[in-house]
Amino acid sequence: SATQQEHTGKFDALEAQMRSLTQMVGEVLRRLPDPDVDSDGRRPE
């Protein structure tokens, strides 16, 4: 039972890290310029 609790605790910590990493990646992607729009704001031909 102690091993199970330790295992669950490690999994919870890993899950929390993955969630924050996913949020960080999403934030970075959201801040990137739209690849379909040129720097002057027009769509490329």
C-alpha positions as CSV (number, residue, x, y, z in Angstrom):
1,S,0.0,0.0,0.0
2,A,2.9,2.4,0.8
3,T,4.4,1.6,-2.6
4,Q,1.0,2.3,-4.3
5,Q,0.8,5.7,-2.5
6,E,4.3,6.6,-3.4
7,H,3.6,5.7,-7.0
8,T,0.4,7.8,-7.0
9,G,2.2,10.7,-5.6
10,K,4.9,10.6,-8.3
11,F,2.2,10.3,-10.9
12,D,0.3,13.3,-9.6
13,A,3.5,15.4,-9.6
14,L,4.3,14.3,-13.1
15,E,0.8,15.1,-14.2
16,A,1.0,18.6,-12.7
17,Q,4.3,19.3,-14.5
18,M,2.9,18.1,-17.8
19,R,-0.1,20.3,-17.3
20,S,2.0,23.4,-16.7
21,L,4.3,22.5,-19.6
22,T,1.3,22.2,-21.9
23,Q,0.0,25.6,-20.8
24,M,3.5,27.1,-21.4
25,V,3.7,25.6,-24.9
26,G,0.1,26.8,-25.6
27,E,1.0,30.3,-24.5
28,V,4.2,30.4,-26.7
29,L,2.2,29.2,-29.7
30,R,-0.5,31.8,-29.1
31,R,2.1,34.6,-29.1
32,L,3.8,33.4,-32.3
33,P,2.8,35.4,-35.4
34,D,0.2,33.7,-37.7
35,P,2.2,31.8,-40.4
36,D,-0.5,32.5,-42.9
37,V,-0.1,36.3,-42.7
38,D,2.9,38.3,-43.9
39,S,4.5,40.8,-41.5
40,D,2.6,43.6,-43.2
41,G,-0.7,41.9,-42.3
42,R,-1.6,40.7,-45.8
43,R,-2.1,37.1,-46.8
44,P,0.6,35.8,-49.2
45,E,-0.6,35.2,-52.8
